[in-house]
Amino acid sequence: MDTQKIEAAVKMIIEAVGEDANREGLQETPARVARMYQEIFSGLGQTAEEHLSKSFEIIDDNMVVEKDIFFPYHV
């Protein structure tokens, strides 16, 4: 993923809406958005088999709640 291109594009969008991309509150925004896209699209090269391979047998028909499921992402 080309984070530099994403950062440049976000900076252009900030400027296009009339904001100052160098303003203190916006200086780190392009990098934050690039990191967000890295996380969102981190699974593009993966298949579902690894993540869906975990299974368990249900003995009755009560509701089962699975908590604290970890979804790894690459930074």
MODELLER restraints for C-alpha pairs under 7 A, 6 or more apart:
rsr = mdl.restraints
at = mdl.atoms
rsr.add(forms.Gaussian(group=physical.xy_distance, feature=features.Distance(at['CA:3:A'], at['CA:34:A']), mean=5.48, stdev=0.5))
rsr.add(forms.Gaussian(group=physical.xy_distance, feature=features.Distance(at['CA:6:A'], at['CA:34:A']), mean=5.67, stdev=0.5))
rsr.add(forms.Gaussian(group=physical.xy_distance, feature=features.Distance(at['CA:7:A'], at['CA:30:A']), mean=4.45, stdev=0.5))
rsr.add(forms.Gaussian(group=physical.xy_distance, feature=features.Distance(at['CA:7:A'], at['CA:31:A']), mean=5.75, stdev=0.5))
rsr.add(forms.Gaussian(group=physical.xy_distance, feature=features.Distance(at['CA:7:A'], at['CA:34:A']), mean=5.95, stdev=0.5))
rsr.add(forms.Gaussian(group=physical.xy_distance, feature=features.Distance(at['CA:10:A'], at['CA:30:A']), mean=5.28, stdev=0.5))
rsr.add(forms.Gaussian(group=physical.xy_distance, feature=features.Distance(at['CA:11:A'], at['CA:21:A']), mean=6.00, stdev=0.5))
rsr.add(forms.Gaussian(group=physical.xy_distance, feature=features.Distance(at['CA:11:A'], at['CA:30:A']), mean=5.95, stdev=0.5))
rsr.add(forms.Gaussian(group=physical.xy_distance, feature=features.Distance(at['CA:14:A'], at['CA:21:A']), mean=5.91, stdev=0.5))
rsr.add(forms.Gaussian(group=physical.xy_distance, feature=features.Distance(at['CA:15:A'], at['CA:21:A']), mean=6.06, stdev=0.5))
rsr.add(forms.Gaussian(group=physical.xy_distance, feature=features.Distance(at['CA:21:A'], at['CA:27:A']), mean=5.99, stdev=0.5))
rsr.add(forms.Gaussian(group=physical.xy_distance, feature=features.Distance(at['CA:38:A'], at['CA:75:A']), mean=6.62, stdev=0.5))
rsr.add(forms.Gaussian(group=physical.xy_distance, feature=features.Distance(at['CA:39:A'], at['CA:73:A']), mean=5.85, stdev=0.5))
rsr.add(forms.Gaussian(group=physical.xy_distance, feature=features.Distance(at['CA:39:A'], at['CA:74:A']), mean=6.64, stdev=0.5))
rsr.add(forms.Gaussian(group=physical.xy_distance, feature=features.Distance(at['CA:39:A'], at['CA:75:A']), mean=6.91, stdev=0.5))
rsr.add(forms.Gaussian(group=physical.xy_distance, feature=features.Distance(at['CA:42:A'], at['CA:73:A']), mean=5.85, stdev=0.5))
rsr.add(forms.Gaussian(group=physical.xy_distance, feature=features.Distance(at['CA:42:A'], at['CA:74:A']), mean=6.05, stdev=0.5))
